């Protein structure tokens, strides 16, 4: 189990980011403190991310509860021991059942060793995960950020991040994925903290805790 960045570490990173980018400094000045987001790690965590994608929060929670009940031993071997019919009975779509099996096979075969991921550099860890059928770059980056506390991981394809970046730069159109990655280069080596700051700002605006930009 990894230890997420401390409040002091996040404050130090926020100061460095504000010093490096005046536009981000304006966001930082009005955004409350936040904790590092922590997700379920290992094989179960990646499976959960895939299971919950592209459905409502309520549906995601309901389906994951059924998966937990139907796979009490949440291991790659347990997934592979069941036919697709069992996975479908838990609420998974056919593509997601296929992805669940692909994740399990990758671990069992050694193609992607989840236990070894924390020791890999960011780019190698992302490459190992995206080599698995059904795992895109956004999923890999968010998984690594939330389960391993990688301070420089930045999921540029995230729509909420892109919208917060639009506010930050007073732009008419939010940046696309490529533009978001390029804009975030200024925030190394704390792009992950910048992402959390932008998410925190986005959430605070949506909850009307701070004024819109």
Secondary structure, 3 states (H helix, E strand, C coil): CCCCCCHHHHHHHHHHHHHHCHHHHHHHHHCCCCCCCCCCCHHHHHHHHHHHCCCCHHHHHHHHHHHHHHCCCCCHHHHHCCCHHHHHHCCCCHHHHHHHHHHHHHHHHCCCCCCCHHHCCHHHHHHHHHCCCCCCHHHHHHHHHHHHCCCCCCCCCCHHHHHHHHHHCCCCCCCCHHHHHHHHHHHCCCHHHHHHHHHHHHHHHHCCCCCCC
